[in-house]
Amino acid sequence: MPDFEALIRHQQQPTTNQRLKVVDAPDFQKEKNEEPIITKSGLFVNFFGGFIGSVIGTLTILFLYINEYLPIDLLKLK
């Protein structure tokens, strides 16, 4: 557990140079070489999976509304 009094004293230094510390920048070259590979088939499955899911959800809501399990009174929302 950190010493909070020491942390507060460190933050209350009179100048910004004493309060802030400079750190080294991370090496982005390693991360740049490891790019994720997304295939066209993955995009195809994601697109149609989302589309079919939205159609199933819409049909479920309409089914519940028509059979009066889900009362939606849009005129009462005024």
Helices and strands as residue ranges (DSSP letters): H 4-11, H 16-19, H 28-33, H 40-66, G 74-77
